[in-house]
């Protein structure tokens, strides 16, 4: 019995180390992508005030939610964090894109951009991610119940 506990403890430790390593690799990849995008959009951010701050805030919160989701993989709470990530993306797009109508003034030129179609598509993808996380949570609970009845 003690040998089985040691094996299961060793397996749990290995699984935890693997999760942390996988999460670290994902964070590094997303961080590099963020750095590349911030360098490219750095030139545009002079024209659009607050763009760099919006992108940085989005990246920090999204990476934090991604880390929490990866570290809680295999647990029911992972699906709730995935849903929170989807809701965050929806809310952030609505907030940062000013409900789909952007209005900028450059000197004596007033520029109004209507991107509601893009906003609707982004929201639909966010809702799709939310529905996926709800279905995954239901499936997770169903699998746990099947294991209990067997």
MDTraj code that builds the backbone (N, CA, C; nanometers):
import mdtraj as md
import numpy as np

residues = "UNK UNK UNK UNK UNK UNK UNK UNK UNK UNK UNK UNK UNK UNK UNK UNK UNK UNK UNK UNK UNK UNK UNK UNK UNK UNK UNK UNK UNK UNK UNK UNK UNK UNK UNK UNK UNK UNK UNK UNK UNK UNK UNK UNK UNK UNK UNK UNK UNK UNK UNK UNK UNK UNK UNK UNK UNK UNK UNK UNK UNK UNK UNK UNK UNK UNK UNK UNK UNK UNK UNK UNK UNK UNK UNK UNK UNK UNK UNK UNK UNK UNK UNK UNK UNK UNK UNK UNK UNK UNK UNK UNK UNK UNK UNK UNK UNK UNK UNK UNK UNK UNK UNK UNK UNK UNK UNK UNK UNK UNK UNK UNK UNK UNK UNK UNK UNK UNK UNK UNK UNK UNK UNK UNK UNK UNK UNK UNK UNK UNK UNK UNK UNK UNK UNK UNK UNK UNK UNK UNK UNK UNK UNK UNK UNK UNK UNK UNK UNK UNK".split()
xyz = np.array([
    [0.0819, -0.1191, 0.0000],
    [0.0000, 0.0000, 0.0000],
    [0.0866, 0.1259, 0.0000],
    [0.1957, 0.1211, 0.0763],
    [0.2840, 0.2366, 0.0855],
    [0.3560, 0.2601, -0.0481],
    [0.3889, 0.1528, -0.1176],
    [0.4537, 0.1649, -0.2480],
    [0.3590, 0.2303, -0.3477],
    [0.2304, 0.1930, -0.3440],
    [0.1322, 0.2517, -0.4342],
    [0.1173, 0.4008, -0.4082],
    [0.1211, 0.4416, -0.2814],
    [0.1101, 0.5830, -0.2489],
    [0.2324, 0.6592, -0.2990],
    [0.3517, 0.5993, -0.2871],
    [0.4721, 0.6644, -0.3360],
    [0.4677, 0.6808, -0.4874],
    [0.4195, 0.5763, -0.5559],
    [0.4100, 0.5840, -0.7018],
    [0.3095, 0.6906, -0.7413],
    [0.1954, 0.6915, -0.6760],
    [0.0955, 0.7918, -0.7121],
    [0.1439, 0.9317, -0.6749],
    [0.2180, 0.9443, -0.5657],
    [0.2734, 1.0738, -0.5283],
    [0.3777, 1.1186, -0.6302],
    [0.4637, 1.0250, -0.6735],
    [0.5630, 1.0578, -0.7750],
    [0.4955, 1.0976, -0.9058],
    [0.3896, 1.0263, -0.9423],
    [0.3176, 1.0589, -1.0655],
    [0.2517, 1.1965, -1.0556],
    [0.1993, 1.2273, -0.9384],
    [0.1371, 1.3582, -0.9194],
    [0.2408, 1.4692, -0.9294],
    [0.3578, 1.4464, -0.8725],
    [0.4647, 1.5460, -0.8790],
    [0.5101, 1.5647, -1.0233],
    [0.5269, 1.4542, -1.0958],
    [0.5666, 1.4631, -1.2368],
    [0.4608, 1.5357, -1.3192],
    [0.3353, 1.5032, -1.2927],
    [0.2268, 1.5685, -1.3646],
    [0.2252, 1.7186, -1.3348],
    [0.2483, 1.7547, -1.2089],
    [0.2527, 1.8961, -1.1716],
    [0.3688, 1.9691, -1.2360],
    [0.4853, 1.9047, -1.2386],
    [0.6027, 1.9658, -1.3025],
    [0.5783, 1.9817, -1.4528],
    [0.5151, 1.8819, -1.5137],
    [0.4834, 1.8911, -1.6561],
    [0.3876, 2.0062, -1.6836],
    [0.2860, 2.0236, -1.5971],
    [0.1910, 2.1340, -1.6135],
    [0.2611, 2.2691, -1.6049],
    [0.3488, 2.2817, -1.5053],
    [0.4212, 2.4084, -1.4875],
    [0.5120, 2.4353, -1.6076],
    [0.5797, 2.3324, -1.6568],
    [0.6679, 2.3497, -1.7728],
    [0.5874, 2.3880, -1.8964],
    [0.4755, 2.3214, -1.9171],
    [0.3902, 2.3514, -2.0321],
    [0.3365, 2.4946, -2.0234],
    [0.2956, 2.5342, -1.9047],
    [0.2452, 2.6690, -1.8843],
    [0.3549, 2.7725, -1.9086],
    [0.4752, 2.7433, -1.8620],
    [0.5869, 2.8350, -1.8822],
    [0.6173, 2.8527, -2.0307],
    [0.6157, 2.7442, -2.1043],
    [0.6408, 2.7518, -2.2484],
    [0.5328, 2.8345, -2.3173],
    [0.4062, 2.8142, -2.2801],
    [0.2975, 2.8922, -2.3389],
    [0.3125, 3.0409, -2.3076],
    [0.3485, 3.0722, -2.1826],
    [0.3644, 3.2124, -2.1433],
    [0.4788, 3.2771, -2.2202],
    [0.5872, 3.2036, -2.2389],
    [0.7002, 3.2585, -2.3141],
    [0.6597, 3.2843, -2.4596],
    [0.5888, 3.1910, -2.5208],
    [0.5455, 3.2085, -2.6599],
    [0.4519, 3.3284, -2.6725],
    [0.3521, 3.3374, -2.5846],
    [0.2587, 3.4502, -2.5908],
    [0.3310, 3.5808, -2.5587],
    [0.4265, 3.5775, -2.4667],
    [0.5042, 3.6971, -2.4349],
    [0.5863, 3.7453, -2.5524],
    [0.6467, 3.6532, -2.6253],
    [0.7250, 3.6906, -2.7441],
    [0.6335, 3.7496, -2.8512],
    [0.5166, 3.6895, -2.8703],
    [0.4208, 3.7433, -2.9669],
    [0.3781, 3.8835, -2.9250],
    [0.3538, 3.9030, -2.7945],
    [0.3164, 4.0353, -2.7452],
    [0.4280, 4.1367, -2.7707],
    [0.5518, 4.0981, -2.7438],
    [0.6630, 4.1903, -2.7662],
    [0.6767, 4.2275, -2.9130],
    [0.6601, 4.1288, -3.0024],
    [0.6670, 4.1585, -3.1458],
    [0.5540, 4.2519, -3.1887],
    [0.4326, 4.2237, -3.1403],
    [0.3197, 4.3099, -3.1753],
    [0.3350, 4.4498, -3.1178],
    [0.3884, 4.4589, -2.9957],
    [0.4033, 4.5918, -2.9357],
    [0.5079, 4.6742, -3.0103],
    [0.6102, 4.6099, -3.0638],
    [0.7094, 4.6826, -3.1443],
    [0.6481, 4.7301, -3.2767],
    [0.5680, 4.6438, -3.3378],
    [0.5050, 4.6809, -3.4651],
    [0.4021, 4.7921, -3.4419],
    [0.3192, 4.7755, -3.3369],
    [0.2148, 4.8741, -3.3104],
    [0.2674, 4.9970, -3.2372],
    [0.3939, 4.9954, -3.1984],
    [0.4535, 5.1109, -3.1324],
    [0.4527, 5.2337, -3.2207],
    [0.4696, 5.2129, -3.3491],
    [0.4682, 5.3242, -3.4437],
    [0.3270, 5.3788, -3.4620],
    [0.2274, 5.2900, -3.4574],
    [0.0886, 5.3313, -3.4746],
    [0.0349, 5.3963, -3.3468],
    [0.0896, 5.3585, -3.2320],
    [0.0367, 5.4103, -3.1061],
    [0.0576, 5.5599, -3.0915],
    [0.1479, 5.6183, -3.1701],
    [0.1630, 5.7634, -3.1686],
    [0.0393, 5.8308, -3.2284],
    [-0.0253, 5.7650, -3.3230],
    [-0.1457, 5.8202, -3.3851],
    [-0.2712, 5.7940, -3.3021],
    [-0.2766, 5.6802, -3.2354],
    [-0.3946, 5.6422, -3.1568],
    [-0.3558, 5.6465, -3.0094],
    [-0.4027, 5.7457, -2.9378],
    [-0.3648, 5.7572, -2.7971],
    [-0.4233, 5.6430, -2.7133],
    [-0.3406, 5.5878, -2.6267],
    [-0.3859, 5.4823, -2.5364],
    [-0.3816, 5.3425, -2.5944],
    [-0.3400, 5.3270, -2.7180],
    [-0.3386, 5.1945, -2.7810],
    [-0.2410, 5.1004, -2.7103],
    [-0.1219, 5.1510, -2.6812],
    [-0.0210, 5.0658, -2.6167],
    [-0.0686, 5.0202, -2.4787],
    [-0.1306, 5.1080, -2.4038],
    [-0.1824, 5.0723, -2.2716],
    [-0.2937, 4.9691, -2.2792],
    [-0.3812, 4.9842, -2.3794],
    [-0.4904, 4.8879, -2.3955],
    [-0.4366, 4.7497, -2.4281],
    [-0.3390, 4.7440, -2.5165],
    [-0.2826, 4.6150, -2.5563],
    [-0.2078, 4.5512, -2.4398],
    [-0.1349, 4.6315, -2.3641],
    [-0.0609, 4.5791, -2.2488],
    [-0.1563, 4.5240, -2.1434],
    [-0.2612, 4.5979, -2.1132],
    [-0.3599, 4.5513, -2.0147],
    [-0.4239, 4.4213, -2.0593],
    [-0.4626, 4.4152, -2.1867],
    [-0.5239, 4.2933, -2.2389],
    [-0.4275, 4.1753, -2.2271],
    [-0.3020, 4.1965, -2.2657],
    [-0.2036, 4.0883, -2.2632],
    [-0.1797, 4.0388, -2.1203],
    [-0.1685, 4.1289, -2.0247],
    [-0.1425, 4.0885, -1.8863],
    [-0.2575, 4.0062, -1.8307],
    [-0.3801, 4.0545, -1.8478],
    [-0.4957, 3.9811, -1.7935],
    [-0.5153, 3.8488, -1.8659],
    [-0.4998, 3.8483, -1.9977],
    [-0.5181, 3.7249, -2.0737],
    [-0.4127, 3.6212, -2.0367],
    [-0.2875, 3.6646, -2.0215],
    [-0.1814, 3.5709, -1.9826],
    [-0.2060, 3.5181, -1.8419],
    [-0.2511, 3.6044, -1.7508],
    [-0.2805, 3.5585, -1.6145],
    [-0.3921, 3.4540, -1.6149],
    [-0.4984, 3.4782, -1.6905],
    [-0.6062, 3.3798, -1.6994],
    [-0.5599, 3.2518, -1.7677],
    [-0.4718, 3.2648, -1.8653],
    [-0.4178, 3.1470, -1.9333],
    [-0.3357, 3.0622, -1.8357],
    [-0.2550, 3.1275, -1.7522],
    [-0.1745, 3.0551, -1.6532],
    [-0.2648, 2.9818, -1.5545],
    [-0.3679, 3.0500, -1.5051],
    [-0.4588, 2.9875, -1.4086],
    [-0.5315, 2.8699, -1.4726],
    [-0.5741, 2.8851, -1.5972],
    [-0.6435, 2.7755, -1.6671],
    [-0.5523, 2.6549, -1.6843],
    [-0.4274, 2.6791, -1.7215],
    [-0.3352, 2.5675, -1.7427],
    [-0.2981, 2.4983, -1.6128],
    [-0.2810, 2.5753, -1.5066],
    [-0.2427, 2.5141, -1.3789],
    [-0.3575, 2.4364, -1.3147],
    [-0.4801, 2.4708, -1.3494],
    [-0.5948, 2.3999, -1.2936],
    [-0.6520, 2.2978, -1.3911],
    [-0.5747, 2.2600, -1.4932],
    [-0.6262, 2.1637, -1.5907],
    [-0.6551, 2.0303, -1.5225],
    [-0.7631, 1.9705, -1.5635],
    [-0.8062, 1.8449, -1.5041],
    [-0.9039, 1.8647, -1.3897],
    [-0.9244, 1.9879, -1.3484],
    [-1.0189, 2.0186, -1.2415],
    [-1.1398, 2.0905, -1.3012],
    [-1.2509, 2.0870, -1.2296],
    [-1.3719, 2.1516, -1.2788],
    [-1.3546, 2.3029, -1.2869],
    [-1.2742, 2.3592, -1.1995],
    [-1.2573, 2.5045, -1.1956],
    [-1.1873, 2.5571, -1.3211],
    [-1.1145, 2.4700, -1.3902],
    [-1.0492, 2.5102, -1.5151],
    [-1.1520, 2.5622, -1.6146],
    [-1.2654, 2.4976, -1.6214],
    [-1.3680, 2.5353, -1.7176],
    [-1.4311, 2.6696, -1.6813],
    [-1.4415, 2.6986, -1.5519],
    [-1.4921, 2.8286, -1.5102],
    [-1.3929, 2.9396, -1.5469],
    [-1.2639, 2.9120, -1.5322],
    [-1.1640, 3.0107, -1.5717],
    [-1.1619, 3.0297, -1.7231],
    [-1.1847, 2.9223, -1.7983],
    [-1.1951, 2.9360, -1.9442],
    [-1.3154, 3.0226, -1.9819],
    [-1.4258, 3.0029, -1.9113],
    [-1.5430, 3.0879, -1.9339],
    [-1.5147, 3.2324, -1.8977],
    [-1.4433, 3.2531, -1.7881],
    [-1.4060, 3.3895, -1.7487],
    [-1.3156, 3.4537, -1.8524],
    [-1.2274, 3.3744, -1.9107],
    [-1.1391, 3.4261, -2.0150],
    [-1.2210, 3.4695, -2.1369],
    [-1.3192, 3.3907, -2.1747],
    [-1.4042, 3.4265, -2.2882],
    [-1.4861, 3.5523, -2.2588],
    [-1.5425, 3.5595, -2.1383],
    [-1.6190, 3.6782, -2.1008],
    [-1.5296, 3.8020, -2.0950],
    [-1.4061, 3.7844, -2.0496],
    [-1.3124, 3.8963, -2.0463],
    [-1.2850, 3.9487, -2.1861],
    [-1.2647, 3.8578, -2.2812],
    [-1.2379, 3.9000, -2.4189],
    [-1.3576, 3.9788, -2.4741],
    [-1.4782, 3.9297, -2.4498],
    [-1.5977, 3.9992, -2.4980],
    [-1.6071, 4.1385, -2.4355],
    [-1.5978, 4.1448, -2.3035],
    [-1.6110, 4.2727, -2.2340],
    [-1.4997, 4.3692, -2.2729],
    [-1.3801, 4.3174, -2.2885],
    [-1.2681, 4.4048, -2.3226],
    [-1.2821, 4.4633, -2.4620],
    [-1.3288, 4.3822, -2.5573],
    [-1.3511, 4.4352, -2.6912],
    [-1.4595, 4.5424, -2.6903],
    [-1.5678, 4.5188, -2.6185],
    [-1.6742, 4.6184, -2.6123],
    [-1.6226, 4.7476, -2.5506],
    [-1.5483, 4.7343, -2.4406],
    [-1.4980, 4.8522, -2.3712],
    [-1.3911, 4.9252, -2.4523],
    [-1.2936, 4.8518, -2.5023],
    [-1.1811, 4.9172, -2.5691],
    [-1.2167, 4.9691, -2.7081],
    [-1.3093, 4.9058, -2.7751],
    [-1.3475, 4.9515, -2.9087],
    [-1.4643, 5.0486, -2.9063],
    [-1.5007, 5.0934, -2.7877],
    [-1.6016, 5.1977, -2.7724],
    [-1.7324, 5.1608, -2.8428],
    [-1.7770, 5.0390, -2.8223],
    [-1.9005, 4.9844, -2.8790],
    [-1.9002, 4.9795, -3.0313],
    [-1.7825, 4.9796, -3.0920],
    [-1.7717, 4.9590, -3.2354],
    [-1.7618, 5.0840, -3.3196],
    [-1.7648, 5.2017, -3.2579],
    [-1.7526, 5.3253, -3.3334],
    [-1.6326, 5.4007, -3.2775],
    [-1.5300, 5.4161, -3.3618],
    [-1.4087, 5.4863, -3.3214],
    [-1.4084, 5.6240, -3.3851],
    [-1.3775, 5.7245, -3.3054],
    [-1.3780, 5.8620, -3.3534],
    [-1.2456, 5.9273, -3.3168],
    [-1.1696, 5.9672, -3.4177],
    [-1.0392, 6.0297, -3.3961],
    [-1.0337, 6.1627, -3.4695],
    [-0.9630, 6.2556, -3.4094],
    [-0.9438, 6.3869, -3.4699],
    [-0.7948, 6.4101, -3.4899],
    [-0.7553, 6.4349, -3.6129],
    [-0.6171, 6.4644, -3.6475],
    [-0.6134, 6.6062, -3.7031],
    [-0.5774, 6.7014, -3.6190],
    [-0.5753, 6.8409, -3.6632],
    [-0.7159, 6.8884, -3.6902],
    [-0.7443, 6.9234, -3.8143],
    [-0.8794, 6.9668, -3.8495],
    [-0.9570, 6.8581, -3.9253],
    [-0.9072, 6.7361, -3.9224],
    [-0.9733, 6.6236, -3.9888],
    [-1.0337, 6.5326, -3.8823],
    [-1.1621, 6.5059, -3.8964],
    [-1.2321, 6.4174, -3.8039],
    [-1.2550, 6.2830, -3.8728],
    [-1.2041, 6.1747, -3.8141],
    [-1.2145, 6.0410, -3.8724],
    [-1.3049, 5.9554, -3.7847],
    [-1.4068, 5.8992, -3.8456],
    [-1.5002, 5.8125, -3.7739],
    [-1.4988, 5.6757, -3.8412],
    [-1.4659, 5.5730, -3.7628],
    [-1.4557, 5.4373, -3.8166],
    [-1.5613, 5.3516, -3.7499],
    [-1.6421, 5.2846, -3.8301],
    [-1.7464, 5.1961, -3.7785],
    [-1.6978, 5.0518, -3.7929],
    [-1.6638, 4.9899, -3.6812],
    [-1.6140, 4.8517, -3.6837],
    [-1.7065, 4.7589, -3.6058],
    [-1.8353, 4.7882, -3.6102],
    [-1.9315, 4.7051, -3.5374],
    [-1.9368, 4.5625, -3.5902],
    [-1.9144, 4.5438, -3.7193],
    [-1.9145, 4.4081, -3.7754],
    [-1.7998, 4.3274, -3.7154],
    [-1.6815, 4.3887, -3.7077],
    [-1.5674, 4.3212, -3.6441],
    [-1.5972, 4.2920, -3.4971],
    [-1.6587, 4.3873, -3.4292],
    [-1.6930, 4.3694, -3.2882],
    [-1.7927, 4.2547, -3.2701],
    [-1.8912, 4.2468, -3.3572],
    [-1.9897, 4.1385, -3.3498],
    [-1.9223, 4.0037, -3.3721],
    [-1.8318, 3.9962, -3.4707],
    [-1.7597, 3.8705, -3.4952],
    [-1.6739, 3.8318, -3.3747],
    [-1.6048, 3.9284, -3.3151],
    [-1.5224, 3.9007, -3.1975],
    [-1.6091, 3.8537, -3.0810],
    [-1.7251, 3.9159, -3.0648],
    [-1.8159, 3.8739, -2.9573],
    [-1.8704, 3.7337, -2.9830],
    [-1.9006, 3.7018, -3.1086],
    [-1.9496, 3.5673, -3.1399],
    [-1.8436, 3.4613, -3.1117],
    [-1.7176, 3.4922, -3.1443],
    [-1.6105, 3.3985, -3.1114],
    [-1.5951, 3.3841, -2.9605],
    [-1.6119, 3.4934, -2.8882],
    [-1.6076, 3.4871, -2.7419],
    [-1.7219, 3.4040, -2.6862],
    [-1.8415, 3.4205, -2.7422],
    [-1.9556, 3.3399, -2.6989],
    [-1.9359, 3.1929, -2.7333],
    [-1.8716, 3.1667, -2.8459],
    [-1.8401, 3.0292, -2.8828],
    [-1.7447, 2.9677, -2.7808],
    [-1.6437, 3.0432, -2.7384],
    [-1.5519, 2.9959, -2.6349],
    [-1.6229, 2.9735, -2.5021],
    [-1.7175, 3.0611, -2.4692],
    [-1.7945, 3.0444, -2.3453],
    [-1.8809, 2.9186, -2.3520],
    [-1.9467, 2.8969, -2.4649],
    [-2.0282, 2.7762, -2.4810],
    [-1.9422, 2.6507, -2.4733],
    [-1.8230, 2.6569, -2.5315],
    [-1.7310, 2.5431, -2.5261],
    [-1.6926, 2.5117, -2.3821],
    [-1.6635, 2.6141, -2.3045],
    [-1.6238, 2.5895, -2.1655],
    [-1.7401, 2.5349, -2.0838],
    [-1.8621, 2.5793, -2.1113],
    [-1.9792, 2.5258, -2.0398],
    [-1.9990, 2.3785, -2.0749],
    [-1.9877, 2.3454, -2.2029],
    [-2.0042, 2.2059, -2.2446],
    [-1.8928, 2.1190, -2.1863],
    [-1.7710, 2.1717, -2.1819],
    [-1.6604, 2.0961, -2.1223],
    [-1.6822, 2.0750, -1.9724],
    [-1.7378, 2.1734, -1.9036],
    [-1.7660, 2.1580, -1.7608],
    [-1.8721, 2.0505, -1.7388],
    [-1.9754, 2.0500, -1.8219],
    [-2.0799, 1.9471, -1.8118],
    [-2.0200, 1.8095, -1.8396],
    [-1.9345, 1.7996, -1.9412],
    [-1.8704, 1.6725, -1.9735],
    [-1.7794, 1.6260, -1.8596],
    [-1.7074, 1.7199, -1.7986],
    [-1.6183, 1.6858, -1.6870],
    [-1.6979, 1.6271, -1.5700],
    [-1.8087, 1.6922, -1.5365],
    [-1.8929, 1.6428, -1.4272],
    [-1.9514, 1.5067, -1.4636],
    [-1.9934, 1.4892, -1.5888],
    [-2.0488, 1.3623, -1.6337],
    [-1.9456, 1.2496, -1.6230],
    [-1.8218, 1.2773, -1.6615],
    [-1.7174, 1.1754, -1.6505],
    [-1.6911, 1.1378, -1.5055],
    [-1.6915, 1.2355, -1.4157],
    [-1.6700, 1.2079, -1.2738],
    [-1.7832, 1.1229, -1.2175],
    [-1.9074, 1.1515, -1.2597],
    [-2.0201, 1.0723, -1.2130],
    [-2.0141, 0.9300, -1.2668],
    [-1.9710, 0.9125, -1.3910],
    [-1.9575, 0.7777, -1.4468],
    [-1.8533, 0.6967, -1.3704],
    [-1.7439, 0.7623, -1.3336],
    [-1.6390, 0.6926, -1.2566],
    [-1.6887, 0.6531, -1.1180],
    [-1.7739, 0.7339, -1.0605],
    [-1.8256, 0.7035, -0.9275],
    [-1.9231, 0.5869, -0.9308],
    [-1.9995, 0.5730, -1.0395],
    [-2.0976, 0.4661, -1.0462],
    [-2.0358, 0.3328, -1.0850],
    [-1.9181, 0.3341, -1.1452],
    [-1.8535, 0.2085, -1.1889],
    [-1.7896, 0.1389, -1.0760],
])
top = md.Topology()
chain = top.add_chain()
for i, resn in enumerate(residues, 1):
    res = top.add_residue(resn, chain, resSeq=i)
    for name in ("N", "CA", "C"):
        top.add_atom(name, md.element.get_by_symbol(name[0]), res)
traj = md.Trajectory(xyz[None], top)
